[in-house]
Amino acid sequence: MQNLEQIRARHALKFANEYGAEVTGVQGGEVIKKIPPIIMNHGLLATMAYSFSEKKGWELVFDAIAQHLSSPAIAIVPASVNDRSKLIEHLTSEATDSETLKRATSETMAWLEYARRFVKRD
């Protein structure tokens, strides 16, 4: 059995290997570095909403977050919630309580800590 740190690291490393080049800016890790402070200041839902007006890198990051949160080992959201559109729909649903949103936000921030380190400019 793996602990949460191993699971987060595995998912973040997979994301970095598959999409790292697509979310890296001129300064290195541009999108991945911008998201955590925006979440801290405005919340997960507002940051996801903002991502819809941004470039593809934001979509890739939030799709990966949705896949992480819906993975069997994390299971904060149902397995069918595997992209950012489904994630924001689920988290804003009347059936979803504030505790689920808090858990999703906390886990997202923990995942982003790993993703920020794995996604680097060459």
N, CA, C and O atoms as a GROMACS GRO file, in nm:
protein
  488
    1MET      N    1   0.084  -0.117   0.000
    1MET     CA    2   0.000   0.000   0.000
    1MET      C    3   0.089   0.125   0.000
    1MET      O    4   0.186   0.133   0.075
    2GLN      N    5   0.054   0.221  -0.085
    2GLN     CA    6   0.131   0.345  -0.093
    2GLN      C    7   0.067   0.453  -0.008
    2GLN      O    8  -0.055   0.455   0.014
    3ASN      N    9   0.151   0.545   0.041
    3ASN     CA   10   0.096   0.657   0.117
    3ASN      C   11   0.059   0.771   0.021
    3ASN      O   12   0.088   0.764  -0.099
    4LEU      N   13  -0.006   0.874   0.074
    4LEU     CA   14  -0.052   0.985  -0.010
    4LEU      C   15   0.062   1.057  -0.081
    4LEU      O   16   0.047   1.100  -0.195
    5GLU      N   17   0.176   1.069  -0.015
    5GLU     CA   18   0.290   1.137  -0.077
    5GLU      C   19   0.335   1.061  -0.202
    5GLU      O   20   0.365   1.123  -0.305
    6GLN      N   21   0.340   0.929  -0.194
    6GLN     CA   22   0.380   0.849  -0.310
    6GLN      C   23   0.280   0.863  -0.424
    6GLN      O   24   0.319   0.874  -0.540
    7ILE      N   25   0.154   0.862  -0.391
    7ILE     CA   26   0.048   0.873  -0.493
    7ILE      C   27   0.054   1.010  -0.560
    7ILE      O   28   0.048   1.020  -0.682
    8ARG      N   29   0.066   1.115  -0.480
    8ARG     CA   30   0.076   1.251  -0.536
    8ARG      C   31   0.198   1.262  -0.628
    8ARG      O   32   0.189   1.313  -0.739
    9ALA      N   33   0.311   1.214  -0.579
    9ALA     CA   34   0.434   1.222  -0.657
    9ALA      C   35   0.421   1.144  -0.788
    9ALA      O   36   0.464   1.192  -0.893
   10ARG      N   37   0.363   1.026  -0.782
   10ARG     CA   38   0.345   0.944  -0.903
   10ARG      C   39   0.259   1.016  -1.005
   10ARG      O   40   0.294   1.022  -1.123
   11HIS      N   41   0.146   1.071  -0.961
   11HIS     CA   42   0.055   1.141  -1.053
   11HIS      C   43   0.119   1.268  -1.109
   11HIS      O   44   0.104   1.298  -1.228
   12ALA      N   45   0.191   1.342  -1.026
   12ALA     CA   46   0.256   1.465  -1.071
   12ALA      C   47   0.370   1.435  -1.168
   12ALA      O   48   0.389   1.507  -1.266
   13LEU      N   49   0.445   1.330  -1.141
   13LEU     CA   50   0.554   1.291  -1.230
   13LEU      C   51   0.500   1.247  -1.366
   13LEU      O   52   0.556   1.281  -1.470
   14LYS      N   53   0.393   1.172  -1.365
   14LYS     CA   54   0.328   1.130  -1.490
   14LYS      C   55   0.285   1.253  -1.570
   14LYS      O   56   0.307   1.260  -1.691
   15PHE      N   57   0.223   1.349  -1.502
   15PHE     CA   58   0.181   1.473  -1.568
   15PHE      C   59   0.302   1.546  -1.627
   15PHE      O   60   0.298   1.590  -1.742
   16ALA      N   61   0.407   1.561  -1.549
   16ALA     CA   62   0.527   1.633  -1.595
   16ALA      C   63   0.589   1.565  -1.716
   16ALA      O   64   0.633   1.633  -1.809
   17ASN      N   65   0.595   1.433  -1.714
   17ASN     CA   66   0.653   1.360  -1.827
   17ASN      C   67   0.569   1.373  -1.953
   17ASN      O   68   0.623   1.382  -2.064
   18GLU      N   69   0.437   1.375  -1.939
   18GLU     CA   70   0.348   1.381  -2.055
   18GLU      C   71   0.326   1.523  -2.105
   18GLU      O   72   0.321   1.545  -2.226
   19TYR      N   73   0.312   1.619  -2.014
   19TYR     CA   74   0.270   1.754  -2.054
   19TYR      C   75   0.360   1.866  -2.006
   19TYR      O   76   0.329   1.983  -2.027
   20GLY      N   77   0.470   1.832  -1.943
   20GLY     CA   78   0.556   1.935  -1.886
   20GLY      C   79   0.597   2.043  -1.985
   20GLY      O   80   0.599   2.161  -1.950
   21ALA      N   81   0.631   2.004  -2.106
   21ALA     CA   82   0.673   2.100  -2.208
   21ALA      C   83   0.560   2.195  -2.248
   21ALA      O   84   0.586   2.307  -2.290
   22GLU      N   85   0.437   2.150  -2.234
   22GLU     CA   86   0.322   2.231  -2.276
   22GLU      C   87   0.277   2.330  -2.169
   22GLU      O   88   0.197   2.419  -2.198
   23VAL      N   89   0.324   2.315  -2.048
   23VAL     CA   90   0.285   2.407  -1.941
   23VAL      C   91   0.404   2.489  -1.889
   23VAL      O   92   0.392   2.560  -1.789
   24THR      N   93   0.517   2.479  -1.957
   24THR     CA   94   0.636   2.551  -1.916
   24THR      C   95   0.647   2.679  -1.997
   24THR      O   96   0.642   2.677  -2.120
   25GLY      N   97   0.662   2.788  -1.928
   25GLY     CA   98   0.678   2.917  -1.994
   25GLY      C   99   0.823   2.953  -2.009
   25GLY      O  100   0.912   2.873  -1.980
   26VAL      N  101   0.848   3.073  -2.055
   26VAL     CA  102   0.983   3.123  -2.076
   26VAL      C  103   1.063   3.120  -1.945
   26VAL      O  104   1.183   3.090  -1.947
   27GLN      N  105   0.998   3.149  -1.834
   27GLN     CA  106   1.065   3.151  -1.705
   27GLN      C  107   1.076   3.011  -1.642
   27GLN      O  108   1.142   2.994  -1.540
   28GLY      N  109   1.011   2.912  -1.702
   28GLY     CA  110   1.014   2.776  -1.649
   28GLY      C  111   0.900   2.751  -1.553
   28GLY      O  112   0.892   2.815  -1.448
   29GLY      N  113   0.814   2.659  -1.586
   29GLY     CA  114   0.703   2.623  -1.499
   29GLY      C  115   0.601   2.732  -1.480
   29GLY      O  116   0.536   2.737  -1.375
   30GLU      N  117   0.585   2.818  -1.576
   30GLU     CA  118   0.501   2.938  -1.563
   30GLU      C  119   0.360   2.908  -1.511
   30GLU      O  120   0.321   2.962  -1.408
   31VAL      N  121   0.285   2.825  -1.580
   31VAL     CA  122   0.146   2.797  -1.540
   31VAL      C  123   0.143   2.729  -1.403
   31VAL      O  124   0.067   2.769  -1.315
   32ILE      N  125   0.223   2.629  -1.387
   32ILE     CA  126   0.225   2.550  -1.264
   32ILE      C  127   0.260   2.638  -1.143
   32ILE      O  128   0.211   2.613  -1.033
   33LYS      N  129   0.343   2.739  -1.162
   33LYS     CA  130   0.382   2.828  -1.052
   33LYS      C  131   0.277   2.935  -1.023
   33LYS      O  132   0.271   2.984  -0.910
   34LYS      N  133   0.196   2.970  -1.120
   34LYS     CA  134   0.094   3.074  -1.099
   34LYS      C  135  -0.028   3.022  -1.025
   34LYS      O  136  -0.093   3.098  -0.952
   35ILE      N  137  -0.061   2.897  -1.043
   35ILE     CA  138  -0.188   2.844  -0.992
   35ILE      C  139  -0.196   2.842  -0.838
   35ILE      O  140  -0.297   2.888  -0.785
   36PRO      N  141  -0.097   2.790  -0.764
   36PRO     CA  142  -0.112   2.784  -0.617
   36PRO      C  143  -0.143   2.919  -0.549
   36PRO      O  144  -0.232   2.924  -0.465
   37PRO      N  145  -0.071   3.028  -0.583
   37PRO     CA  146  -0.106   3.154  -0.515
   37PRO      C  147  -0.246   3.205  -0.552
   37PRO      O  148  -0.312   3.269  -0.471
   38ILE      N  149  -0.289   3.177  -0.674
   38ILE     CA  150  -0.424   3.220  -0.713
   38ILE      C  151  -0.528   3.141  -0.634
   38ILE      O  152  -0.629   3.196  -0.592
   39ILE      N  153  -0.504   3.011  -0.616
   39ILE     CA  154  -0.595   2.930  -0.535
   39ILE      C  155  -0.598   2.982  -0.391
   39ILE      O  156  -0.706   2.994  -0.332
   40MET      N  157  -0.482   3.013  -0.334
   40MET     CA  158  -0.477   3.062  -0.196
   40MET      C  159  -0.552   3.195  -0.181
   40MET      O  160  -0.617   3.218  -0.079
   41ASN      N  161  -0.543   3.280  -0.281
   41ASN     CA  162  -0.608   3.412  -0.272
   41ASN      C  163  -0.755   3.411  -0.310
   41ASN      O  164  -0.834   3.487  -0.253
   42HIS      N  165  -0.793   3.326  -0.405
   42HIS     CA  166  -0.929   3.332  -0.459
   42HIS      C  167  -1.009   3.203  -0.446
   42HIS      O  168  -1.130   3.203  -0.466
   43GLY      N  169  -0.943   3.094  -0.412
   43GLY     CA  170  -1.012   2.966  -0.398
   43GLY      C  171  -1.003   2.880  -0.523
   43GLY      O  172  -0.973   2.929  -0.632
   44LEU      N  173  -1.029   2.752  -0.505
   44LEU     CA  174  -1.018   2.656  -0.614
   44LEU      C  175  -1.121   2.683  -0.724
   44LEU      O  176  -1.087   2.681  -0.842
   45LEU      N  177  -1.245   2.708  -0.687
   45LEU     CA  178  -1.349   2.728  -0.788
   45LEU      C  179  -1.322   2.851  -0.874
   45LEU      O  180  -1.334   2.845  -0.996
   46ALA      N  181  -1.284   2.961  -0.812
   46ALA     CA  182  -1.255   3.083  -0.888
   46ALA      C  183  -1.135   3.064  -0.980
   46ALA      O  184  -1.133   3.115  -1.092
   47THR      N  185  -1.035   2.991  -0.932
   47THR     CA  186  -0.916   2.966  -1.014
   47THR      C  187  -0.951   2.876  -1.132
   47THR      O  188  -0.903   2.900  -1.244
   48MET      N  189  -1.033   2.775  -1.109
   48MET     CA  190  -1.076   2.691  -1.221
   48MET      C  191  -1.157   2.771  -1.320
   48MET      O  192  -1.139   2.756  -1.441
   49ALA      N  193  -1.245   2.856  -1.272
   49ALA     CA  194  -1.325   2.941  -1.362
   49ALA      C  195  -1.233   3.030  -1.446
   49ALA      O  196  -1.253   3.045  -1.566
   50TYR      N  197  -1.132   3.086  -1.382
   50TYR     CA  198  -1.034   3.170  -1.453
   50TYR      C  199  -0.962   3.089  -1.560
   50TYR      O  200  -0.929   3.143  -1.666
   51SER      N  201  -0.936   2.962  -1.534
   51SER     CA  202  -0.861   2.880  -1.629
   51SER      C  203  -0.930   2.867  -1.764
   51SER      O  204  -0.865   2.842  -1.866
   52PHE      N  205  -1.062   2.884  -1.767
   52PHE     CA  206  -1.134   2.872  -1.893
   52PHE      C  207  -1.104   2.988  -1.988
   52PHE      O  208  -1.127   2.977  -2.108
   53SER      N  209  -1.052   3.098  -1.935
   53SER     CA  210  -1.017   3.212  -2.020
   53SER      C  211  -0.869   3.214  -2.056
   53SER      O  212  -0.822   3.305  -2.125
   54GLU      N  213  -0.795   3.115  -2.009
   54GLU     CA  214  -0.651   3.111  -2.031
   54GLU      C  215  -0.613   3.010  -2.140
   54GLU      O  216  -0.699   2.946  -2.201
   55LYS      N  217  -0.483   2.998  -2.162
   55LYS     CA  218  -0.431   2.911  -2.268
   55LYS      C  219  -0.439   2.764  -2.229
   55LYS      O  220  -0.480   2.729  -2.118
   56LYS      N  221  -0.400   2.680  -2.323
   56LYS     CA  222  -0.412   2.534  -2.310
   56LYS      C  223  -0.341   2.479  -2.186
   56LYS      O  224  -0.388   2.382  -2.127
   57GLY      N  225  -0.230   2.538  -2.145
   57GLY     CA  226  -0.158   2.489  -2.029
   57GLY      C  227  -0.243   2.482  -1.904
   57GLY      O  228  -0.232   2.388  -1.825
   58TRP      N  229  -0.329   2.581  -1.886
   58TRP     CA  230  -0.419   2.582  -1.770
   58TRP      C  231  -0.516   2.466  -1.777
   58TRP      O  232  -0.544   2.401  -1.676
   59GLU      N  233  -0.568   2.439  -1.895
   59GLU     CA  234  -0.660   2.327  -1.913
   59GLU      C  235  -0.590   2.196  -1.878
   59GLU      O  236  -0.647   2.111  -1.809
   60LEU      N  237  -0.468   2.179  -1.927
   60LEU     CA  238  -0.393   2.056  -1.900
   60LEU      C  239  -0.371   2.036  -1.750
   60LEU      O  240  -0.386   1.924  -1.699
   61VAL      N  241  -0.336   2.142  -1.680
   61VAL     CA  242  -0.313   2.132  -1.536
   61VAL      C  243  -0.441   2.093  -1.464
   61VAL      O  244  -0.440   2.002  -1.380
   62PHE      N  245  -0.552   2.160  -1.494
   62PHE     CA  246  -0.676   2.129  -1.424
   62PHE      C  247  -0.736   1.995  -1.465
   62PHE      O  248  -0.805   1.932  -1.385
   63ASP      N  249  -0.710   1.950  -1.587
   63ASP     CA  250  -0.750   1.814  -1.625
   63ASP      C  251  -0.672   1.712  -1.541
   63ASP      O  252  -0.728   1.613  -1.494
   64ALA      N  253  -0.543   1.738  -1.523
   64ALA     CA  254  -0.459   1.648  -1.442
   64ALA      C  255  -0.504   1.649  -1.296
   64ALA      O  256  -0.504   1.545  -1.230
   65ILE      N  257  -0.542   1.765  -1.245
   65ILE     CA  258  -0.593   1.775  -1.108
   65ILE      C  259  -0.721   1.693  -1.095
   65ILE      O  260  -0.738   1.620  -0.997
   66ALA      N  261  -0.810   1.705  -1.192
   66ALA     CA  262  -0.935   1.628  -1.189
   66ALA      C  263  -0.906   1.478  -1.190
   66ALA      O  264  -0.969   1.402  -1.116
   67GLN      N  265  -0.811   1.437  -1.273
   67GLN     CA  266  -0.776   1.295  -1.279
   67GLN      C  267  -0.715   1.247  -1.147
   67GLN      O  268  -0.740   1.135  -1.103
   68HIS      N  269  -0.636   1.332  -1.086
   68HIS     CA  270  -0.577   1.297  -0.956
   68HIS      C  271  -0.685   1.284  -0.849
   68HIS      O  272  -0.688   1.186  -0.775
   69LEU      N  273  -0.773   1.383  -0.841
   69LEU     CA  274  -0.878   1.381  -0.738
   69LEU      C  275  -0.976   1.266  -0.757
   69LEU      O  276  -1.037   1.220  -0.660
   70SER      N  277  -0.992   1.220  -0.881
   70SER     CA  278  -1.086   1.111  -0.908
   70SER      C  279  -1.020   0.973  -0.912
   70SER      O  280  -1.088   0.872  -0.931
   71SER      N  281  -0.888   0.969  -0.895
   71SER     CA  282  -0.820   0.840  -0.898
   71SER      C  283  -0.867   0.754  -0.780
   71SER      O  284  -0.902   0.808  -0.675
   72PRO      N  285  -0.868   0.622  -0.796
   72PRO     CA  286  -0.916   0.534  -0.689
   72PRO      C  287  -0.843   0.553  -0.556
   72PRO      O  288  -0.902   0.536  -0.450
   73ALA      N  289  -0.716   0.586  -0.561
   73ALA     CA  290  -0.638   0.602  -0.438
   73ALA      C  291  -0.671   0.730  -0.363
   73ALA      O  292  -0.650   0.737  -0.242
   74ILE      N  293  -0.722   0.831  -0.432
   74ILE     CA  294  -0.758   0.959  -0.369
   74ILE      C  295  -0.908   0.967  -0.348
   74ILE      O  296  -0.954   0.991  -0.236
   75ALA      N  297  -0.985   0.948  -0.453
   75ALA     CA  298  -1.132   0.935  -0.450
   75ALA      C  299  -1.207   1.046  -0.376
   75ALA      O  300  -1.302   1.020  -0.302
   76ILE      N  301  -1.164   1.169  -0.396
   76ILE     CA  302  -1.237   1.282  -0.338
   76ILE      C  303  -1.361   1.312  -0.422
   76ILE      O  304  -1.464   1.353  -0.370
   77VAL      N  305  -1.347   1.291  -0.552
   77VAL     CA  306  -1.460   1.307  -0.644
   77VAL      C  307  -1.480   1.174  -0.717
   77VAL      O  308  -1.388   1.092  -0.719
   78PRO      N  309  -1.598   1.150  -0.776
   78PRO     CA  310  -1.622   1.023  -0.846
   78PRO      C  311  -1.525   1.002  -0.963
   78PRO      O  312  -1.472   1.097  -1.018
   79ALA      N  313  -1.504   0.877  -0.999
   79ALA     CA  314  -1.412   0.840  -1.107
   79ALA      C  315  -1.451   0.903  -1.240
   79ALA      O  316  -1.365   0.924  -1.326
   80SER      N  317  -1.577   0.931  -1.259
   80SER     CA  318  -1.623   0.990  -1.386
   80SER      C  319  -1.584   1.138  -1.400
   80SER      O  320  -1.596   1.194  -1.509
   81VAL      N  321  -1.538   1.199  -1.294
   81VAL     CA  322  -1.498   1.340  -1.296
   81VAL      C  323  -1.350   1.345  -1.335
   81VAL      O  324  -1.263   1.353  -1.249
   82ASN      N  325  -1.323   1.341  -1.466
   82ASN     CA  326  -1.186   1.326  -1.512
   82ASN      C  327  -1.133   1.442  -1.597
   82ASN      O  328  -1.029   1.428  -1.662
   83ASP      N  329  -1.203   1.556  -1.600
   83ASP     CA  330  -1.150   1.676  -1.664
   83ASP      C  331  -1.201   1.799  -1.590
   83ASP      O  332  -1.288   1.789  -1.504
   84ARG      N  333  -1.147   1.915  -1.625
   84ARG     CA  334  -1.180   2.035  -1.547
   84ARG      C  335  -1.327   2.075  -1.557
   84ARG      O  336  -1.384   2.126  -1.461
   85SER      N  337  -1.389   2.052  -1.672
   85SER     CA  338  -1.532   2.086  -1.686
   85SER      C  339  -1.617   2.003  -1.593
   85SER      O  340  -1.707   2.054  -1.525
   86LYS      N  341  -1.588   1.873  -1.589
   86LYS     CA  342  -1.664   1.784  -1.500
   86LYS      C  343  -1.632   1.814  -1.354
   86LYS      O  344  -1.718   1.802  -1.267
   87LEU      N  345  -1.507   1.853  -1.327
   87LEU     CA  346  -1.468   1.883  -1.189
   87LEU      C  347  -1.541   2.006  -1.137
   87LEU      O  348  -1.595   2.003  -1.027
   88ILE      N  349  -1.543   2.113  -1.213
   88ILE     CA  350  -1.610   2.234  -1.166
   88ILE      C  351  -1.761   2.210  -1.157
   88ILE      O  352  -1.828   2.263  -1.068
   89GLU      N  353  -1.813   2.130  -1.250
   89GLU     CA  354  -1.956   2.096  -1.244
   89GLU      C  355  -1.988   2.017  -1.117
   89GLU      O  356  -2.087   2.043  -1.050
   90HIS      N  357  -1.901   1.921  -1.085
   90HIS     CA  358  -1.922   1.840  -0.965
   90HIS      C  359  -1.909   1.924  -0.837
   90HIS      O  360  -1.993   1.914  -0.748
   91LEU      N  361  -1.805   2.005  -0.830
   91LEU     CA  362  -1.779   2.082  -0.708
   91LEU      C  363  -1.883   2.191  -0.684
   91LEU      O  364  -1.899   2.237  -0.571
   92THR      N  365  -1.952   2.234  -0.789
   92THR     CA  366  -2.057   2.336  -0.773
   92THR      C  367  -2.197   2.276  -0.766
   92THR      O  368  -2.295   2.348  -0.751
   93SER      N  369  -2.205   2.145  -0.778
   93SER     CA  370  -2.334   2.076  -0.771
   93SER      C  371  -2.396   2.091  -0.633
   93SER      O  372  -2.325   2.098  -0.532
   94GLU      N  373  -2.528   2.095  -0.628
   94GLU     CA  374  -2.598   2.104  -0.499
   94GLU      C  375  -2.573   1.981  -0.412
   94GLU      O  376  -2.585   1.988  -0.290
   95ALA      N  377  -2.537   1.870  -0.475
   95ALA     CA  378  -2.512   1.747  -0.400
   95ALA      C  379  -2.374   1.745  -0.333
   95ALA      O  380  -2.348   1.660  -0.248
   96THR      N  381  -2.286   1.837  -0.371
   96THR     CA  382  -2.151   1.840  -0.316
   96THR      C  383  -2.145   1.938  -0.199
   96THR      O  384  -2.181   2.055  -0.212
   97ASP      N  385  -2.099   1.888  -0.084
   97ASP     CA  386  -2.092   1.974   0.035
   97ASP      C  387  -1.960   2.051   0.041
   97ASP      O  388  -1.866   2.024  -0.034
   98SER      N  389  -1.954   2.146   0.133
   98SER     CA  390  -1.836   2.231   0.145
   98SER      C  391  -1.714   2.152   0.192
   98SER      O  392  -1.600   2.189   0.161
   99GLU      N  393  -1.735   2.045   0.266
   99GLU     CA  394  -1.624   1.962   0.312
   99GLU      C  395  -1.552   1.898   0.193
   99GLU      O  396  -1.429   1.889   0.193
  100THR      N  397  -1.626   1.855   0.094
  100THR     CA  398  -1.566   1.797  -0.027
  100THR      C  399  -1.482   1.902  -0.098
  100THR      O  400  -1.372   1.873  -0.145
  101LEU      N  401  -1.533   2.023  -0.108
  101LEU     CA  402  -1.458   2.132  -0.171
  101LEU      C  403  -1.330   2.161  -0.093
  101LEU      O  404  -1.225   2.183  -0.153
  102LYS      N  405  -1.336   2.161   0.038
  102LYS     CA  406  -1.217   2.184   0.121
  102LYS      C  407  -1.113   2.073   0.098
  102LYS      O  408  -0.994   2.101   0.084
  103ARG      N  409  -1.161   1.949   0.096
  103ARG     CA  410  -1.069   1.836   0.073
  103ARG      C  411  -1.007   1.844  -0.066
  103ARG      O  412  -0.888   1.819  -0.083
  104ALA      N  413  -1.088   1.880  -0.165
  104ALA     CA  414  -1.038   1.892  -0.303
  104ALA      C  415  -0.934   2.004  -0.312
  104ALA      O  416  -0.832   1.988  -0.380
  105THR      N  417  -0.959   2.114  -0.246
  105THR     CA  418  -0.865   2.226  -0.247
  105THR      C  419  -0.734   2.187  -0.180
  105THR      O  420  -0.626   2.214  -0.233
  106SER      N  421  -0.742   2.125  -0.065
  106SER     CA  422  -0.623   2.083   0.008
  106SER      C  423  -0.540   1.983  -0.072
  106SER      O  424  -0.418   1.995  -0.082
  107GLU      N  425  -0.607   1.885  -0.130
  107GLU     CA  426  -0.537   1.783  -0.209
  107GLU      C  427  -0.478   1.844  -0.336
  107GLU      O  428  -0.370   1.804  -0.379
  108THR      N  429  -0.548   1.938  -0.396
  108THR     CA  430  -0.496   2.006  -0.515
  108THR      C  431  -0.367   2.079  -0.483
  108THR      O  432  -0.270   2.072  -0.558
  109MET      N  433  -0.365   2.150  -0.372
  109MET     CA  434  -0.245   2.223  -0.331
  109MET      C  435  -0.128   2.126  -0.305
  109MET      O  436  -0.014   2.156  -0.340
  110ALA      N  437  -0.157   2.013  -0.244
  110ALA     CA  438  -0.053   1.914  -0.217
  110ALA      C  439   0.002   1.856  -0.348
  110ALA      O  440   0.123   1.839  -0.362
  111TRP      N  441  -0.088   1.827  -0.442
  111TRP     CA  442  -0.045   1.775  -0.573
  111TRP      C  443   0.039   1.878  -0.647
  111TRP      O  444   0.140   1.844  -0.709
  112LEU      N  445  -0.003   2.004  -0.642
  112LEU     CA  446   0.071   2.110  -0.711
  112LEU      C  447   0.212   2.128  -0.658
  112LEU      O  448   0.301   2.168  -0.732
  113GLU      N  449   0.234   2.100  -0.529
  113GLU     CA  450   0.369   2.108  -0.473
  113GLU      C  451   0.463   2.014  -0.548
  113GLU      O  452   0.577   2.051  -0.578
  114TYR      N  453   0.417   1.894  -0.577
  114TYR     CA  454   0.498   1.800  -0.653
  114TYR      C  455   0.508   1.841  -0.799
  114TYR      O  456   0.617   1.840  -0.856
  115ALA      N  457   0.397   1.877  -0.859
  115ALA     CA  458   0.396   1.912  -1.001
  115ALA      C  459   0.491   2.030  -1.028
  115ALA      O  460   0.562   2.030  -1.128
  116ARG      N  461   0.492   2.128  -0.939
  116ARG     CA  462   0.581   2.244  -0.956
  116ARG      C  463   0.727   2.201  -0.960
  116ARG      O  464   0.807   2.259  -1.033
  117ARG      N  465   0.762   2.102  -0.884
  117ARG     CA  466   0.901   2.058  -0.878
  117ARG      C  467   0.938   1.971  -0.998
  117ARG      O  468   1.051   1.975  -1.046
  118PHE      N  469   0.843   1.893  -1.046
  118PHE     CA  470   0.872   1.804  -1.159
  118PHE      C  471   0.870   1.877  -1.293
  118PHE      O  472   0.942   1.838  -1.385
  119VAL      N  473   0.790   1.980  -1.306
  119VAL     CA  474   0.780   2.055  -1.432
  119VAL      C  475   0.883   2.166  -1.428
  119VAL      O  476   0.868   2.264  -1.355
  120LYS      N  477   0.987   2.150  -1.509
  120LYS     CA  478   1.093   2.251  -1.512
  120LYS      C  479   1.133   2.279  -1.656
  120LYS      O  480   1.116   2.196  -1.746
  121ARG      N  481   1.186   2.397  -1.674
  121ARG     CA  482   1.236   2.436  -1.805
  121ARG      C  483   1.370   2.365  -1.828
  121ARG      O  484   1.452   2.354  -1.737
  122ASP      N  485   1.390   2.317  -1.951
  122ASP     CA  486   1.518   2.252  -1.984
  122ASP      C  487   1.630   2.352  -1.998
  122ASP      O  488   1.743   2.315  -2.026
   0.00000   0.00000   0.00000
